[in-house]
Amino acid sequence: MGISVSNITKSYGKVTALSDISFDVKPGELFGLIGPDGAGKTTLFRILTTLLIADKGQATVAGYDVLKEYKSIRNSVGYMPGRFSLYQDLTVEENLNFFATIFGTTIEENYDLVKDIYVQIEPFKTRRAGKLSGGMKQKLALSCALIHKPKVLFLDEPTTGVDPVSRKEFWEMLKRLQKKDITILVSTPYMDEAALCDRIALIQDGKILQIDTPNAIVSHFPKPLYNISANDMYGLIESLTNYKHTYSIFPFGEFVHYTDKRDTMDIERLKTYLESQNLTDIHIEKTQPTIEDTFMELAK
């Protein structure tokens, strides 16, 4: 069972959080909602998990209408909100038993679904949830979201604030869960995680910018892209900003990602210009665009 969203709009007073959002998630798909804080990701998740009502539009989750069949949806989905929301004064085991009891099941009944995660947190089963590390809290929250064997799993920025090793482990767990025929909708502000999804929707200011596979989205980048570095990053950005042929510039680690207004760029002429701005150690090379580059281009 998948997800279908049609023309969902939601406002808070004069602020429009979502504007005519439409997309479909196929059954068994790992679909990513990619965008910065304030893009509307959490509002959309709350609507799809029946915690909020949209101002207009329609949506179905696991074949159920979010308004007419909200009780069926609540029994069919797992939801891991962005903020850790389990009972911090209960132990790991007590939290798991509590959520299993709510859904009329037991840890043992659906152990096969959570065993890969549970074996990592079992050594801490008597520790209070509030005393766990960020990575362990994440694993516990995911286990609680899965304990009733949901058809659809919603994960709202699950790796925010988590160390790189735990982030990698978490995405490996999602890939394994996908093989168990669970449809997964995950939101993240991390553009590098977008490449791990089957398809992604880029969202900004409550609007969908583009939906496609990660590779297809990157392939739509409209211009040749260049890495440029120099001895003075601030001076480099300022000089490129004032360069008459500049189309776009974005800081990207130790480089500036640069595109030119012209179809064919003369690298030596650009280097000569930068040298005239008292910059040294100038390095210019063509590079491949990333999802982040595409997002910045679409959001201009």
Backbone as CSV, one residue per row, in Angstrom:
resi,resn,N_x,N_y,N_z,CA_x,CA_y,CA_z,C_x,C_y,C_z
1,MET,0.838,-1.192,0.000,0.000,0.000,0.000,0.880,1.251,0.000
2,GLY,0.549,2.211,-0.850,1.356,3.409,-0.964,0.661,4.634,-0.414
3,ILE,1.054,5.790,-0.955,0.542,7.083,-0.514,0.146,7.879,-1.747
4,SER,-0.986,8.562,-1.670,-1.414,9.441,-2.754,-1.800,10.790,-2.160
5,VAL,-1.185,11.842,-2.663,-1.427,13.200,-2.174,-1.860,14.069,-3.348
6,SER,-2.979,14.766,-3.190,-3.507,15.584,-4.290,-3.915,16.966,-3.790
7,ASN,-3.189,17.985,-4.253,-3.526,19.394,-4.022,-3.699,19.748,-2.548
8,ILE,-2.821,19.210,-1.699,-2.882,19.511,-0.271,-2.364,20.925,-0.018
9,THR,-3.174,21.708,0.701,-2.802,23.065,1.083,-3.063,23.248,2.579
10,LYS,-2.133,23.910,3.254,-2.295,24.163,4.680,-1.663,25.504,5.028
11,SER,-2.431,26.345,5.730,-1.934,27.653,6.154,-2.084,27.805,7.661
12,TYR,-1.191,28.596,8.231,-1.282,29.004,9.629,-1.408,30.531,9.628
13,GLY,-2.641,31.007,9.707,-2.845,32.452,9.586,-2.469,32.919,8.192
14,LYS,-1.537,33.860,8.119,-1.106,34.400,6.832,0.053,33.609,6.228
15,VAL,0.541,32.632,6.976,1.684,31.838,6.501,1.190,30.557,5.834
16,THR,1.556,30.370,4.574,1.191,29.156,3.844,2.290,28.122,4.025
17,ALA,1.974,27.040,4.746,2.962,25.984,5.003,3.067,25.025,3.830
18,LEU,1.930,24.729,3.183,1.889,23.838,2.026,0.987,24.450,0.964
19,SER,1.411,24.381,-0.284,0.641,24.991,-1.363,0.460,24.001,-2.511
20,ASP,-0.745,23.418,-2.612,-1.093,22.502,-3.710,-0.063,21.389,-3.904
21,ILE,0.217,20.680,-2.832,1.191,19.582,-2.880,0.533,18.330,-3.461
22,SER,1.165,17.755,-4.473,0.662,16.520,-5.084,1.833,15.588,-5.406
23,PHE,1.702,14.329,-5.017,2.675,13.305,-5.401,2.132,11.937,-4.992
24,ASP,2.732,10.890,-5.520,2.373,9.516,-5.174,3.620,8.769,-4.740
25,VAL,3.451,7.900,-3.768,4.521,7.002,-3.341,4.061,5.585,-3.633
26,LYS,4.836,4.866,-4.412,4.461,3.510,-4.816,4.589,2.536,-3.638
27,PRO,3.791,1.489,-3.622,3.932,0.478,-2.568,5.349,-0.094,-2.537
28,GLY,5.934,-0.149,-1.347,7.273,-0.693,-1.192,8.394,0.257,-1.563
29,GLU,8.060,1.502,-1.883,9.065,2.468,-2.314,9.679,3.195,-1.117
30,LEU,10.945,3.562,-1.248,11.624,4.432,-0.286,11.679,5.821,-0.915
31,PHE,10.794,6.686,-0.454,10.588,7.996,-1.078,11.098,9.075,-0.122
32,GLY,11.889,9.996,-0.646,12.472,11.052,0.172,11.841,12.407,-0.083
33,LEU,11.544,13.125,0.992,11.069,14.507,0.917,12.234,15.376,1.363
34,ILE,12.829,16.080,0.414,14.104,16.751,0.652,13.912,18.263,0.664
35,GLY,14.326,18.896,1.751,14.205,20.345,1.824,14.706,20.869,3.152
36,PRO,14.947,22.170,3.245,15.477,22.768,4.474,14.407,22.895,5.554
37,ASP,14.824,23.313,6.736,13.872,23.598,7.806,12.885,24.664,7.344
38,GLY,11.615,24.475,7.673,10.600,25.445,7.284,10.023,25.230,5.903
39,ALA,10.428,24.133,5.242,9.947,23.875,3.869,8.521,23.335,3.845
40,GLY,8.064,22.774,4.984,6.713,22.221,5.044,6.669,20.718,5.250
41,LYS,7.827,20.102,5.459,7.905,18.644,5.553,7.116,18.107,6.750
42,THR,7.322,18.699,7.918,6.653,18.203,9.123,5.148,18.416,9.053
43,THR,4.707,19.541,8.530,3.266,19.785,8.365,2.638,18.715,7.485
44,LEU,3.302,18.369,6.399,2.788,17.336,5.507,2.722,15.983,6.216
45,PHE,3.753,15.649,6.967,3.759,14.384,7.702,2.603,14.326,8.696
46,ARG,2.340,15.413,9.368,1.264,15.437,10.362,-0.107,15.292,9.705
47,ILE,-0.242,15.820,8.509,-1.506,15.647,7.773,-1.676,14.186,7.355
48,LEU,-0.617,13.584,6.853,-0.698,12.208,6.351,-0.842,11.188,7.479
49,THR,-0.415,11.555,8.689,-0.578,10.648,9.827,-1.790,11.026,10.670
50,THR,-2.664,11.890,10.124,-3.969,12.282,10.701,-3.848,13.111,11.979
51,LEU,-2.714,13.762,12.180,-2.557,14.630,13.346,-2.978,16.059,13.051
52,LEU,-3.058,16.409,11.760,-3.525,17.719,11.300,-4.522,17.511,10.169
53,ILE,-5.390,18.495,9.971,-6.325,18.458,8.851,-5.939,19.551,7.856
54,ALA,-5.814,19.183,6.600,-5.455,20.149,5.562,-6.605,21.121,5.314
55,ASP,-6.279,22.306,4.836,-7.305,23.281,4.475,-8.058,22.834,3.233
56,LYS,-7.334,22.208,2.314,-7.978,21.647,1.117,-7.095,20.545,0.553
57,GLY,-7.672,19.770,-0.350,-6.940,18.678,-0.956,-7.340,17.328,-0.394
58,GLN,-6.819,16.276,-0.991,-7.134,14.911,-0.582,-5.860,14.092,-0.461
59,ALA,-5.920,13.062,0.363,-4.775,12.169,0.504,-5.248,10.809,0.997
60,THR,-4.576,9.772,0.524,-4.814,8.426,1.035,-3.479,7.831,1.459
61,VAL,-3.516,7.052,2.520,-2.337,6.358,3.039,-2.715,4.901,3.234
62,ALA,-1.960,4.011,2.619,-2.248,2.577,2.680,-3.662,2.277,2.202
63,GLY,-4.162,3.088,1.282,-5.486,2.883,0.723,-6.612,3.515,1.512
64,TYR,-6.311,4.189,2.618,-7.330,4.802,3.473,-7.314,6.323,3.329
65,ASP,-8.502,6.911,3.324,-8.642,8.360,3.249,-8.260,8.984,4.590
66,VAL,-7.429,10.055,4.551,-6.909,10.630,5.795,-8.000,11.258,6.666
67,LEU,-9.133,11.620,6.066,-10.231,12.197,6.842,-11.270,11.148,7.234
68,LYS,-11.719,10.396,6.258,-12.828,9.474,6.501,-12.404,8.198,7.231
69,GLU,-11.139,7.807,7.048,-10.690,6.533,7.617,-9.433,6.705,8.469
70,TYR,-9.441,7.774,9.254,-8.240,8.111,10.029,-7.886,7.023,11.053
71,LYS,-8.877,6.340,11.614,-8.590,5.288,12.593,-7.849,4.121,11.945
72,SER,-8.229,3.793,10.725,-7.551,2.713,10.006,-6.108,3.093,9.682
73,ILE,-5.900,4.365,9.358,-4.547,4.834,9.067,-3.674,4.723,10.312
74,ARG,-4.204,5.113,11.454,-3.412,5.088,12.684,-2.995,3.677,13.075
75,ASN,-3.775,2.694,12.647,-3.417,1.308,12.920,-2.494,0.723,11.855
76,SER,-2.322,1.461,10.756,-1.579,0.913,9.614,-0.234,1.589,9.377
77,VAL,0.062,2.666,10.112,1.304,3.392,9.867,2.164,3.437,11.123
78,GLY,3.455,3.609,10.888,4.398,3.906,11.960,4.919,5.311,11.734
79,TYR,5.055,6.092,12.811,5.457,7.492,12.681,6.578,7.794,13.661
80,MET,7.686,8.244,13.127,8.828,8.655,13.937,9.030,10.153,13.741
81,PRO,8.548,10.972,14.684,8.659,12.428,14.525,10.103,12.897,14.644
82,GLY,10.325,14.125,14.201,11.676,14.664,14.217,12.250,14.801,15.618
83,ARG,11.430,15.161,16.578,11.888,15.295,17.961,11.622,14.001,18.714
84,PHE,12.605,13.539,19.480,12.453,12.305,20.256,11.261,12.458,21.196
85,SER,10.261,11.581,21.032,8.997,11.774,21.735,8.556,10.563,22.556
86,LEU,9.483,9.650,22.820,9.146,8.516,23.665,9.196,8.944,25.140
87,TYR,8.794,8.035,26.006,8.763,8.345,27.436,10.176,8.224,28.008
88,GLN,10.773,9.367,28.317,12.174,9.378,28.704,12.414,8.787,30.083
89,ASP,11.362,8.730,30.928,11.534,8.157,32.266,11.267,6.658,32.287
90,LEU,10.861,6.080,31.138,10.707,4.634,31.021,11.972,4.033,30.414
91,THR,12.220,2.780,30.720,13.382,2.110,30.150,13.116,1.759,28.686
92,VAL,14.160,1.303,28.021,14.033,0.863,26.628,12.960,-0.216,26.514
93,GLU,13.054,-1.223,27.352,12.110,-2.331,27.290,10.692,-1.890,27.635
94,GLU,10.551,-0.988,28.610,9.226,-0.505,29.002,8.571,0.290,27.882
95,ASN,9.353,1.088,27.161,8.816,1.827,26.017,8.322,0.876,24.942
96,LEU,9.115,-0.128,24.620,8.729,-1.085,23.586,7.467,-1.844,23.975
97,ASN,7.408,-2.295,25.219,6.226,-3.026,25.685,4.984,-2.142,25.693
98,PHE,5.175,-0.871,26.050,4.051,0.063,26.089,3.446,0.241,24.706
99,PHE,4.281,0.502,23.705,3.764,0.737,22.355,3.226,-0.544,21.733
100,ALA,3.815,-1.676,22.070,3.275,-2.941,21.579,1.881,-3.172,22.156
101,THR,1.701,-2.877,23.446,0.414,-3.080,24.104,-0.668,-2.189,23.499
102,ILE,-0.307,-0.937,23.165,-1.272,-0.010,22.556,-1.872,-0.610,21.280
103,PHE,-1.038,-1.283,20.506,-1.494,-1.855,19.224,-1.921,-3.311,19.351
104,GLY,-2.028,-3.785,20.587,-2.529,-5.138,20.795,-1.596,-6.229,20.332
105,THR,-0.294,-5.999,20.456,0.684,-6.993,20.039,1.754,-7.124,21.114
106,THR,2.798,-7.855,20.813,3.920,-8.030,21.739,5.226,-7.893,20.973
107,ILE,6.298,-7.681,21.702,7.612,-7.607,21.058,7.916,-8.915,20.344
108,GLU,7.569,-10.025,20.985,7.871,-11.341,20.419,7.115,-11.582,19.117
109,GLU,5.884,-11.096,19.033,5.051,-11.359,17.862,5.641,-10.789,16.586
110,ASN,6.229,-9.584,16.682,6.804,-8.941,15.493,8.323,-8.796,15.616
111,TYR,8.923,-9.713,16.375,10.363,-9.611,16.621,11.166,-9.691,15.328
112,ASP,10.696,-10.465,14.369,11.422,-10.626,13.107,11.615,-9.293,12.399
113,LEU,10.652,-8.386,12.581,10.723,-7.083,11.907,11.739,-6.153,12.560
114,VAL,11.884,-6.248,13.879,12.745,-5.301,14.596,14.033,-5.933,15.101
115,LYS,14.258,-7.207,14.837,15.388,-7.891,15.473,16.739,-7.269,15.115
116,ASP,16.906,-6.816,13.844,18.179,-6.212,13.443,18.475,-4.943,14.231
117,ILE,17.422,-4.254,14.634,17.588,-3.022,15.411,17.671,-3.356,16.895
118,TYR,16.797,-4.281,17.319,16.684,-4.577,18.744,17.968,-5.162,19.315
119,VAL,18.686,-5.970,18.524,19.922,-6.569,19.042,20.956,-5.499,19.392
120,GLN,20.826,-4.314,18.769,21.759,-3.235,19.057,21.391,-2.465,20.329
121,ILE,20.098,-2.451,20.660,19.683,-1.707,21.851,19.388,-2.617,23.043
122,GLU,19.361,-3.945,22.810,19.046,-4.873,23.895,20.007,-4.762,25.079
123,PRO,21.324,-4.534,24.865,22.221,-4.387,26.019,21.837,-3.215,26.940
124,PHE,21.014,-2.294,26.412,20.616,-1.119,27.196,19.135,-1.167,27.578
125,LYS,18.543,-2.350,27.556,17.087,-2.459,27.726,16.594,-1.986,29.086
126,THR,17.478,-1.957,30.085,17.055,-1.486,31.415,17.413,-0.021,31.648
127,ARG,17.993,0.622,30.637,18.374,2.037,30.769,17.182,2.915,30.411
128,ARG,17.013,4.008,31.139,15.932,4.940,30.822,16.194,5.581,29.466
129,ALA,15.136,5.777,28.699,15.276,6.291,27.333,15.954,7.657,27.299
130,GLY,15.691,8.480,28.310,16.294,9.811,28.348,17.789,9.806,28.529
131,LYS,18.351,8.658,28.939,19.791,8.555,29.183,20.541,7.929,28.003
132,LEU,19.823,7.609,26.933,20.451,7.000,25.764,21.187,8.039,24.927
133,SER,22.153,7.585,24.129,22.820,8.468,23.171,21.860,8.793,22.036
134,GLY,22.227,9.762,21.221,21.365,10.146,20.097,21.088,8.994,19.156
135,GLY,22.134,8.210,18.827,21.962,7.089,17.923,21.072,6.001,18.500
136,MET,21.205,5.749,19.805,20.379,4.726,20.450,18.929,5.192,20.586
137,LYS,18.725,6.465,20.855,17.355,7.002,20.883,16.687,6.807,19.531
138,GLN,17.446,7.045,18.487,16.946,6.884,17.121,16.513,5.444,16.856
139,LYS,17.341,4.491,17.271,17.026,3.072,17.060,15.817,2.655,17.886
140,LEU,15.710,3.157,19.120,14.560,2.837,19.956,13.278,3.401,19.346
141,ALA,13.336,4.654,18.870,12.153,5.273,18.264,11.712,4.503,17.027
142,LEU,12.672,4.050,16.227,12.332,3.281,15.036,11.706,1.938,15.427
143,SER,12.241,1.290,16.451,11.673,0.019,16.913,10.234,0.201,17.377
144,CYS,9.968,1.279,18.110,8.607,1.536,18.591,7.660,1.835,17.434
145,ALA,8.178,2.484,16.387,7.342,2.790,15.220,7.028,1.545,14.401
146,LEU,7.851,0.498,14.567,7.689,-0.724,13.776,6.997,-1.854,14.537
147,ILE,6.827,-1.679,15.842,6.447,-2.801,16.700,5.110,-3.429,16.322
148,HIS,4.239,-2.678,15.634,2.935,-3.219,15.245,2.886,-3.616,13.766
149,LYS,4.061,-3.688,13.135,4.188,-4.108,11.737,3.358,-3.218,10.795
150,PRO,3.729,-1.948,10.688,2.958,-1.018,9.852,3.145,-1.289,8.358
151,LYS,2.170,-0.847,7.577,2.267,-0.952,6.125,3.068,0.213,5.540
152,VAL,2.968,1.370,6.217,3.663,2.581,5.768,4.416,3.168,6.956
153,LEU,5.652,3.586,6.716,6.493,4.147,7.768,6.842,5.590,7.429
154,PHE,6.538,6.498,8.353,6.857,7.920,8.191,8.020,8.273,9.121
155,LEU,9.083,8.811,8.544,10.262,9.173,9.323,10.584,10.638,9.047
156,ASP,10.349,11.486,10.042,10.526,12.930,9.874,11.907,13.348,10.380
157,GLU,12.823,13.599,9.451,14.196,13.996,9.757,14.814,13.087,10.816
158,PRO,14.847,11.780,10.560,15.282,10.830,11.590,16.756,10.901,11.953
159,THR,17.595,11.484,11.084,19.034,11.479,11.367,19.579,12.846,11.756
160,THR,18.707,13.812,11.986,19.170,15.141,12.378,19.847,15.076,13.749
161,GLY,21.057,15.596,13.814,21.784,15.615,15.081,22.437,14.311,15.455
162,VAL,22.451,13.348,14.528,23.030,12.036,14.798,24.399,11.949,14.125
163,ASP,25.333,11.242,14.758,26.687,11.146,14.226,26.704,10.389,12.891
164,PRO,27.749,10.603,12.067,27.806,10.001,10.725,27.706,8.479,10.709
165,VAL,28.300,7.807,11.689,28.245,6.347,11.725,26.810,5.876,11.952
166,SER,26.115,6.525,12.901,24.722,6.150,13.178,23.822,6.470,11.992
167,ARG,24.114,7.563,11.291,23.345,7.903,10.092,23.474,6.795,9.048
168,LYS,24.697,6.327,8.819,24.949,5.268,7.840,24.213,3.987,8.244
169,GLU,24.297,3.631,9.528,23.627,2.421,10.017,22.116,2.534,9.848
170,PHE,21.593,3.736,10.094,20.155,3.939,10.016,19.652,3.705,8.595
171,TRP,20.362,4.229,7.607,19.931,4.056,6.220,20.083,2.611,5.765
172,GLU,21.053,1.914,6.299,21.171,0.488,6.003,19.967,-0.276,6.552
173,MET,19.492,0.140,7.744,18.302,-0.480,8.322,17.071,-0.204,7.464
174,LEU,16.967,0.999,6.925,15.815,1.334,6.079,15.794,0.469,4.818
175,LYS,16.953,0.232,4.243,17.025,-0.606,3.049,16.564,-2.034,3.354
176,ARG,16.905,-2.515,4.543,16.463,-3.858,4.924,14.957,-3.892,5.173
177,LEU,14.431,-2.831,5.778,12.990,-2.755,6.033,12.206,-2.693,4.733
178,GLN,12.762,-2.028,3.749,12.095,-1.910,2.456,11.877,-3.282,1.826
179,LYS,12.800,-4.194,2.066,12.674,-5.552,1.515,11.548,-6.334,2.176
180,LYS,11.032,-5.818,3.287,9.919,-6.472,3.980,8.572,-5.878,3.546
181,ASP,8.577,-5.216,2.393,7.354,-4.671,1.777,6.728,-3.548,2.606
182,ILE,7.557,-2.752,3.241,7.072,-1.571,3.959,7.343,-0.344,3.095
183,THR,6.313,0.449,2.854,6.473,1.711,2.128,7.044,2.744,3.092
184,ILE,8.092,3.432,2.672,8.786,4.361,3.569,8.809,5.759,2.969
185,LEU,8.318,6.727,3.748,8.426,8.146,3.384,9.316,8.801,4.429
186,VAL,10.452,9.304,3.995,11.427,9.895,4.912,11.723,11.319,4.488
187,SER,11.782,12.226,5.456,12.160,13.606,5.150,13.546,13.867,5.714
188,THR,14.290,14.712,5.039,15.638,15.038,5.505,16.096,16.361,4.906
189,PRO,16.884,17.137,5.666,17.501,18.336,5.094,18.863,18.025,4.479
190,TYR,19.330,16.772,4.648,20.651,16.389,4.159,20.566,15.929,2.710
191,MET,21.172,16.704,1.833,21.089,16.403,0.409,21.808,15.101,0.047
192,ASP,22.839,14.727,0.799,23.557,13.499,0.476,22.695,12.267,0.733
193,GLU,21.713,12.370,1.650,20.827,11.247,1.919,19.801,11.052,0.805
194,ALA,19.582,12.089,0.019,18.610,11.988,-1.069,19.001,10.901,-2.062
195,ALA,20.295,10.724,-2.278,20.771,9.734,-3.246,20.462,8.309,-2.809
196,LEU,20.098,8.109,-1.551,19.808,6.775,-1.028,18.348,6.377,-1.235
197,CYS,17.536,7.294,-1.720,16.106,7.029,-1.938,15.846,6.545,-3.364
198,ASP,14.723,5.843,-3.539,14.327,5.420,-4.885,13.916,6.631,-5.722
199,ARG,13.082,7.476,-5.138,12.686,8.739,-5.760,12.641,9.805,-4.675
200,ILE,12.735,11.057,-5.101,12.705,12.156,-4.149,11.825,13.292,-4.670
201,ALA,11.302,14.062,-3.720,10.605,15.309,-4.034,11.378,16.432,-3.368
202,LEU,11.815,17.400,-4.134,12.484,18.579,-3.580,11.417,19.590,-3.204
203,ILE,11.424,20.042,-1.954,10.389,20.940,-1.465,11.014,22.189,-0.856
204,GLN,10.414,23.329,-1.146,10.890,24.615,-0.632,9.701,25.539,-0.479
205,ASP,9.584,26.187,0.676,8.494,27.133,0.937,7.119,26.525,0.651
206,GLY,6.939,25.266,1.014,5.643,24.621,0.875,5.267,24.211,-0.529
207,LYS,6.235,24.249,-1.462,5.955,23.887,-2.849,6.936,22.818,-3.328
208,ILE,6.425,21.885,-4.119,7.278,20.860,-4.719,8.004,21.464,-5.913
209,LEU,9.334,21.385,-5.906,10.130,21.926,-7.008,10.310,20.904,-8.123
210,GLN,10.522,19.647,-7.731,10.719,18.602,-8.737,10.605,17.237,-8.071
211,ILE,10.109,16.251,-8.814,10.002,14.875,-8.337,10.596,13.948,-9.389
212,ASP,11.530,13.112,-8.961,12.126,12.147,-9.895,13.117,11.290,-9.114
213,THR,13.807,10.403,-9.822,14.885,9.654,-9.193,16.053,10.614,-8.943
214,PRO,16.907,10.331,-7.966,18.050,11.215,-7.716,18.915,11.448,-8.948
215,ASN,19.201,10.384,-9.704,20.043,10.530,-10.896,19.378,11.395,-11.956
216,ALA,18.067,11.223,-12.129,17.348,12.004,-13.141,17.320,13.478,-12.762
217,ILE,17.139,13.763,-11.482,17.111,15.160,-11.042,18.453,15.835,-11.294
218,VAL,19.532,15.139,-10.972,20.867,15.704,-11.201,21.123,15.911,-12.695
219,SER,20.619,14.986,-13.520,20.855,15.073,-14.964,20.187,16.290,-15.591
220,HIS,19.214,16.885,-14.882,18.507,18.050,-15.403,19.223,19.369,-15.101
221,PHE,20.371,19.302,-14.422,21.099,20.542,-14.129,21.454,21.217,-15.447
222,PRO,21.104,22.505,-15.598,21.099,23.106,-16.935,22.428,23.575,-17.501
223,LYS,23.476,23.712,-16.681,24.710,24.323,-17.167,25.942,23.550,-16.716
224,PRO,27.066,23.712,-17.407,28.324,23.137,-16.914,28.663,23.742,-15.547
225,LEU,29.181,22.922,-14.651,29.473,23.356,-13.285,30.972,23.248,-13.032
226,TYR,31.510,24.244,-12.303,32.948,24.285,-12.059,33.240,24.418,-10.574
227,ASN,34.298,23.706,-10.137,34.880,23.916,-8.817,35.937,25.002,-8.930
228,ILE,35.856,26.000,-8.074,36.874,27.054,-8.074,37.359,27.246,-6.640
229,SER,38.667,27.308,-6.480,39.250,27.604,-5.167,40.359,28.630,-5.337
230,ALA,40.689,29.310,-4.247,41.755,30.314,-4.247,42.244,30.495,-2.816
231,ASN,43.233,31.368,-2.641,43.819,31.548,-1.309,42.879,32.248,-0.342
232,ASP,41.906,32.993,-0.872,40.994,33.778,-0.024,39.555,33.483,-0.454
233,MET,38.843,32.683,0.331,37.486,32.287,-0.033,36.549,33.489,-0.114
234,TYR,36.621,34.372,0.877,35.741,35.542,0.864,36.026,36.412,-0.356
235,GLY,37.308,36.641,-0.633,37.671,37.438,-1.802,37.248,36.782,-3.100
236,LEU,37.311,35.449,-3.143,36.889,34.709,-4.332,35.395,34.886,-4.580
237,ILE,34.602,34.736,-3.529,33.149,34.892,-3.674,32.800,36.307,-4.105
238,GLU,33.457,37.294,-3.494,33.190,38.695,-3.839,33.566,38.974,-5.293
239,SER,34.710,38.455,-5.727,35.165,38.687,-7.101,34.236,38.033,-8.117
240,LEU,33.804,36.811,-7.833,32.898,36.115,-8.745,31.519,36.769,-8.767
241,THR,31.107,37.317,-7.631,29.825,38.024,-7.581,29.837,39.227,-8.519
242,ASN,30.986,39.877,-8.621,31.105,41.080,-9.449,31.502,40.787,-10.893
243,TYR,31.762,39.517,-11.195,32.176,39.139,-12.552,30.964,39.173,-13.483
244,LYS,31.098,39.843,-14.612,29.935,40.101,-15.467,29.341,38.843,-16.094
245,HIS,30.109,37.751,-16.162,29.611,36.536,-16.792,29.076,35.507,-15.792
246,THR,29.092,35.838,-14.513,28.638,34.885,-13.490,27.132,34.666,-13.582
247,TYR,26.747,33.398,-13.604,25.330,33.034,-13.541,24.936,32.662,-12.114
248,SER,25.744,31.817,-11.459,25.478,31.464,-10.061,26.757,31.060,-9.365
249,ILE,26.818,31.324,-8.058,27.937,30.865,-7.224,27.383,30.433,-5.869
250,PHE,27.892,29.283,-5.390,27.513,28.792,-4.072,28.739,28.195,-3.386
251,PRO,29.010,28.581,-2.148,30.091,27.928,-1.404,29.790,26.443,-1.260
252,PHE,30.804,25.607,-1.455,30.617,24.163,-1.395,31.890,23.560,-0.817
253,GLY,31.942,23.490,0.521,33.147,22.991,1.184,34.315,23.932,0.936
254,GLU,35.416,23.389,0.450,36.607,24.205,0.192,36.544,24.902,-1.166
255,PHE,35.482,24.652,-1.926,35.343,25.231,-3.256,34.152,26.174,-3.330
256,VAL,34.113,26.915,-4.431,32.906,27.615,-4.850,32.388,26.886,-6.083
257,HIS,31.098,26.565,-6.086,30.483,25.983,-7.284,30.007,27.129,-8.169
258,TYR,30.485,27.126,-9.388,30.282,28.271,-10.287,29.652,27.818,-11.598
259,THR,28.677,28.606,-12.082,28.159,28.441,-13.439,28.236,29.782,-14.157
260,ASP,28.407,29.700,-15.456,28.641,30.881,-16.279,27.430,31.169,-17.168
261,LYS,27.207,32.428,-17.482,26.096,32.812,-18.342,26.303,32.322,-19.777
262,ARG,27.551,32.178,-20.162,27.863,31.785,-21.534,27.789,30.276,-21.695
263,ASP,27.489,29.827,-22.904,27.430,28.394,-23.179,28.810,27.757,-23.076
264,THR,29.818,28.500,-23.505,31.205,28.019,-23.429,32.024,28.995,-22.611
265,MET,32.610,28.493,-21.527,33.380,29.368,-20.651,34.868,29.251,-20.961
266,ASP,35.546,30.390,-20.971,36.995,30.429,-21.170,37.648,30.404,-19.784
267,ILE,38.168,29.241,-19.398,38.741,29.084,-18.058,39.933,30.015,-17.845
268,GLU,40.790,30.134,-18.851,41.979,30.977,-18.703,41.601,32.445,-18.525
269,ARG,40.570,32.891,-19.236,40.138,34.284,-19.096,39.585,34.531,-17.694
270,LEU,38.836,33.560,-17.159,38.317,33.708,-15.794,39.464,33.719,-14.795
271,LYS,40.447,32.857,-15.003,41.594,32.812,-14.093,42.364,34.133,-14.119
272,THR,42.521,34.707,-15.317,43.201,36.002,-15.442,42.439,37.087,-14.691
273,TYR,41.125,37.054,-14.801,40.296,38.031,-14.074,40.489,37.890,-12.568
274,LEU,40.477,36.669,-12.070,40.622,36.456,-10.629,42.007,36.886,-10.141
275,GLU,43.022,36.652,-10.955,44.374,37.099,-10.591,44.432,38.614,-10.520
276,SER,43.657,39.281,-11.380,43.628,40.749,-11.352,42.964,41.278,-10.083
277,GLN,42.243,40.392,-9.375,41.595,40.758,-8.112,42.468,40.387,-6.914
278,ASN,43.777,40.189,-7.199,44.777,39.887,-6.156,44.563,38.525,-5.497
279,LEU,43.986,37.588,-6.232,43.828,36.225,-5.725,44.960,35.351,-6.254
280,THR,45.383,34.387,-5.437,46.439,33.469,-5.838,45.976,32.028,-5.607
281,ASP,46.815,31.075,-5.990,46.511,29.640,-5.823,45.133,29.304,-6.409
282,ILE,44.863,29.854,-7.575,43.548,29.674,-8.199,43.484,28.320,-8.904
283,HIS,42.438,27.600,-8.619,42.241,26.285,-9.233,40.818,26.223,-9.767
284,ILE,40.693,25.903,-11.078,39.374,25.826,-11.715,39.272,24.501,-12.459
285,GLU,38.229,23.723,-12.175,38.021,22.479,-12.897,36.536,22.183,-13.018
286,LYS,36.176,21.521,-14.085,34.786,21.130,-14.279,34.446,20.012,-13.301
287,THR,33.227,20.021,-12.790,32.793,19.005,-11.837,31.367,18.568,-12.138
288,GLN,30.960,17.480,-11.499,29.601,16.965,-11.684,28.652,17.596,-10.668
289,PRO,27.471,18.010,-11.093,26.509,18.601,-10.153,25.991,17.555,-9.170
290,THR,25.554,18.023,-8.024,24.948,17.176,-7.007,23.467,17.545,-6.885
291,ILE,22.758,16.804,-6.049,21.358,17.138,-5.788,21.269,18.517,-5.143
292,GLU,22.241,18.836,-4.303,22.240,20.152,-3.659,22.366,21.266,-4.693
293,ASP,23.221,21.083,-5.689,23.351,22.074,-6.756,22.030,22.236,-7.503
294,THR,21.382,21.121,-7.796,20.105,21.170,-8.510,19.045,21.863,-7.666
295,PHE,19.034,21.553,-6.372,18.068,22.196,-5.472,18.276,23.701,-5.446
296,MET,19.521,24.145,-5.319,19.816,25.577,-5.281,19.408,26.255,-6.579
297,GLU,19.585,25.564,-7.696,19.194,26.117,-8.988,17.686,26.248,-9.091
298,LEU,16.961,25.228,-8.662,15.490,25.262,-8.733,14.892,26.267,-7.776
299,ALA,15.571,26.496,-6.644,15.036,27.378,-5.616,15.362,28.843,-5.854
300,LYS,16.117,29.140,-6.908,16.514,30.538,-7.179,15.294,31.425,-7.434
